[in-house]
Amino acid sequence: MKITTSPVLRWSLLMITIFLSVKRSGAQQAFEPEARASAVPVTHQLSSAEKELARQINLYRKSRNLPVVPLSASLSIVARAHVLDLSEHYEYGGNCNLHSWSESPDWSSCCYTNDHSKASCMWDKPRELTVYSGDGYEIAFFSNYEYESDAAFAKDVLDGWKSSRGHHELIINKGKWTTSRWQAMGVGVFGDFAVVWFGEEIDPAGSPATGGN
């Protein structure tokens, strides 16, 4: 899945590329396209790495006496699209962080900077790509370390997010996320990237398939 690098280099890359997600302050949704039911296939199937990352996140939530977050087909479609886009277009070391999206006829593009001025580029992605009508909140991970297993990979991703206050609070509904109730979670893993999307609305498309590889 990933090229081998030294632990020191790999950890520095991880820490540099952790970014905070932000919450929409108002109830008004700025992006209201027509429903795109055709964008959601009958079945979206998670990879083994995606399933393991979702499993470990929910196990961690349960250890904190929090309910598990249902897997969402729509948010998983968004997550998969984003890791594929990042894998092809992301340039490490630039001003655009991991919440950025490339130019494409299928979605609105943006260079997402650390001041969160382009936050709507994140919030609106579920509505742009799927039938999910709520906002989406993303946490992202980058590492070029070679992992021995999906379990080791998922643990490292989760440990990285747990070490970042903003990401940790989003995962466990603390801080500014205390009043949020996650009703949907999407997971995407590809190449050197992993992203997880959270939403407060139930996904009308249901859950992704979890069989296969």
C-alpha positions as semicolon CSV with decimal commas, in nm:
position;residue;x (nm);y (nm);z (nm)
1;M;0,000;0,000;0,000
2;K;0,277;0,244;0,090
3;I;0,646;0,287;0,021
4;T;0,895;0,223;0,298
5;T;1,049;0,515;0,484
6;S;1,223;0,562;0,817
7;P;1,005;0,595;1,131
8;V;1,137;0,948;1,193
9;L;1,057;1,070;0,843
10;R;0,723;0,893;0,840
11;W;0,619;1,046;1,173
12;S;0,723;1,396;1,067
13;L;0,511;1,362;0,753
14;L;0,214;1,248;0,959
15;M;0,235;1,533;1,208
16;I;0,283;1,802;0,945
17;T;-0,019;1,691;0,747
18;I;-0,280;1,670;1,024
19;F;-0,538;1,946;0,981
20;L;-0,847;2,050;1,173
21;S;-1,199;2,028;1,037
22;V;-1,438;2,312;1,113
23;K;-1,809;2,315;1,182
24;R;-2,062;2,520;0,988
25;S;-2,177;2,796;1,220
26;G;-2,523;2,846;1,072
27;A;-2,806;2,618;0,973
28;Q;-2,831;2,753;0,618
29;Q;-2,670;2,531;0,357
30;A;-2,503;2,729;0,082
31;F;-2,500;2,457;-0,181
32;E;-2,837;2,317;-0,283
33;P;-2,808;2,128;-0,612
34;E;-3,072;1,894;-0,747
35;A;-3,067;1,548;-0,590
36;R;-2,818;1,325;-0,765
37;A;-2,960;0,979;-0,703
38;S;-2,771;0,848;-1,004
39;A;-2,445;0,932;-0,825
40;V;-2,509;0,664;-0,565
41;P;-2,468;0,310;-0,698
42;V;-2,680;0,026;-0,567
43;T;-2,377;-0,105;-0,379
44;H;-2,064;0,070;-0,262
45;Q;-1,820;-0,183;-0,118
46;L;-1,557;-0,098;0,140
47;S;-1,205;-0,231;0,109
48;S;-1,054;-0,433;0,393
49;A;-0,849;-0,132;0,507
50;E;-1,157;0,090;0,507
51;K;-1,356;-0,165;0,706
52;E;-1,078;-0,200;0,962
53;L;-1,043;0,176;1,009
54;A;-1,419;0,212;1,060
55;R;-1,415;-0,080;1,303
56;Q;-1,137;0,068;1,514
57;I;-1,301;0,411;1,525
58;N;-1,626;0,262;1,649
59;L;-1,448;0,038;1,900
60;Y;-1,274;0,346;2,035
61;R;-1,604;0,532;2,061
62;K;-1,756;0,237;2,247
63;S;-1,462;0,243;2,490
64;R;-1,563;0,603;2,565
65;N;-1,926;0,497;2,621
66;L;-2,032;0,658;2,294
67;P;-2,264;0,499;2,036
68;V;-2,115;0,354;1,720
69;V;-2,157;0,568;1,409
70;P;-2,347;0,391;1,127
71;L;-2,151;0,344;0,807
72;S;-2,284;0,554;0,522
73;A;-2,275;0,456;0,155
74;S;-2,293;0,819;0,046
75;L;-2,017;0,947;0,272
76;S;-1,803;0,647;0,181
77;I;-1,845;0,737;-0,186
78;V;-1,729;1,091;-0,106
79;A;-1,439;0,955;0,098
80;R;-1,330;0,714;-0,177
81;A;-1,350;0,990;-0,440
82;H;-1,138;1,215;-0,225
83;V;-0,855;0,969;-0,153
84;L;-0,838;0,883;-0,522
85;D;-0,822;1,254;-0,604
86;L;-0,556;1,317;-0,338
87;S;-0,351;1,023;-0,459
88;E;-0,345;1,163;-0,811
89;H;-0,320;1,536;-0,746
90;Y;-0,203;1,618;-0,393
91;E;0,131;1,799;-0,374
92;Y;0,303;1,763;-0,039
93;G;0,452;2,080;0,107
94;G;0,227;2,329;-0,072
95;N;-0,026;2,575;0,068
96;C;-0,322;2,348;-0,009
97;N;-0,386;2,098;0,269
98;L;-0,550;1,756;0,260
99;H;-0,906;1,891;0,245
100;S;-0,835;2,031;-0,104
101;W;-1,000;1,902;-0,423
102;S;-0,864;1,917;-0,776
103;E;-1,033;2,061;-1,083
104;S;-1,307;1,826;-1,204
105;P;-1,646;1,847;-1,377
106;D;-1,782;1,622;-1,102
107;W;-1,725;1,856;-0,805
108;S;-1,625;2,207;-0,703
109;S;-1,251;2,245;-0,665
110;C;-1,063;2,432;-0,397
111;C;-0,724;2,492;-0,242
112;Y;-0,815;2,438;0,122
113;T;-0,587;2,649;0,343
114;N;-0,535;2,630;0,718
115;D;-0,750;2,939;0,784
116;H;-1,057;2,733;0,678
117;S;-1,174;3,009;0,442
118;K;-1,280;2,737;0,196
119;A;-1,470;2,528;0,452
120;S;-1,783;2,514;0,235
121;C;-1,576;2,315;-0,016
122;M;-1,579;2,037;0,245
123;W;-1,930;2,084;0,382
124;D;-2,094;2,068;0,041
125;K;-1,921;1,760;-0,104
126;P;-2,185;1,504;0,004
127;R;-2,457;1,708;-0,172
128;E;-2,241;1,752;-0,481
129;L;-2,166;1,384;-0,523
130;T;-2,454;1,192;-0,362
131;V;-2,810;1,206;-0,232
132;Y;-2,686;1,291;0,117
133;S;-2,830;1,635;0,199
134;G;-2,640;1,717;0,518
135;D;-2,302;1,878;0,572
136;G;-1,991;1,662;0,569
137;Y;-1,699;1,696;0,810
138;E;-1,369;1,536;0,715
139;I;-1,055;1,427;0,895
140;A;-0,758;1,329;0,680
141;F;-0,431;1,138;0,713
142;F;-0,117;1,103;0,502
143;S;0,175;0,867;0,552
144;N;0,416;0,690;0,318
145;Y;0,510;0,426;0,575
146;E;0,483;0,059;0,478
147;Y;0,236;-0,110;0,714
148;E;0,234;-0,481;0,786
149;S;-0,144;-0,514;0,803
150;D;-0,473;-0,328;0,776
151;A;-0,499;-0,342;1,156
152;A;-0,157;-0,179;1,201
153;F;-0,246;0,087;0,946
154;A;-0,582;0,165;1,109
155;K;-0,425;0,183;1,455
156;D;-0,163;0,431;1,336
157;V;-0,424;0,647;1,166
158;L;-0,645;0,652;1,475
159;D;-0,349;0,713;1,707
160;G;-0,249;1,009;1,490
161;W;-0,597;1,158;1,510
162;K;-0,617;1,092;1,885
163;S;-0,293;1,288;1,928
164;S;-0,449;1,591;1,757
165;R;-0,696;1,770;1,984
166;G;-0,920;1,895;1,704
167;H;-0,949;1,556;1,537
168;H;-0,990;1,372;1,865
169;E;-1,273;1,600;1,974
170;L;-1,455;1,546;1,645
171;I;-1,428;1,168;1,677
172;I;-1,557;1,162;2,036
173;N;-1,800;1,457;2,020
174;K;-1,617;1,689;2,256
175;G;-1,541;2,060;2,243
176;K;-1,731;2,235;1,964
177;W;-1,866;1,894;1,856
178;T;-2,038;1,819;2,189
179;T;-2,384;1,892;2,054
180;S;-2,328;1,701;1,730
181;R;-2,477;1,355;1,696
182;W;-2,303;1,158;1,424
183;Q;-2,558;0,959;1,225
184;A;-2,332;0,868;0,933
185;M;-1,966;0,788;0,872
186;G;-1,781;0,733;0,546
187;V;-1,430;0,591;0,510
188;G;-1,187;0,610;0,220
189;V;-0,838;0,458;0,198
190;F;-0,610;0,457;-0,106
191;G;-0,235;0,482;-0,152
192;D;-0,083;0,708;0,112
193;F;-0,417;0,863;0,214
194;A;-0,704;0,793;0,448
195;V;-1,005;1,013;0,514
196;V;-1,314;0,975;0,730
197;W;-1,630;1,179;0,685
198;F;-1,893;1,240;0,954
199;G;-2,248;1,367;0,913
200;E;-2,538;1,451;1,144
201;E;-2,812;1,321;0,914
202;I;-2,910;0,960;0,841
203;D;-2,798;0,853;0,494
204;P;-3,100;0,775;0,272
205;A;-2,870;0,554;0,062
206;G;-2,809;0,325;0,358
207;S;-2,488;0,143;0,441
208;P;-2,207;0,031;0,209
209;A;-2,135;-0,335;0,150
210;T;-1,866;-0,479;0,375
211;G;-1,794;-0,810;0,201
212;G;-1,504;-0,899;-0,024
213;N;-1,157;-0,754;0,007
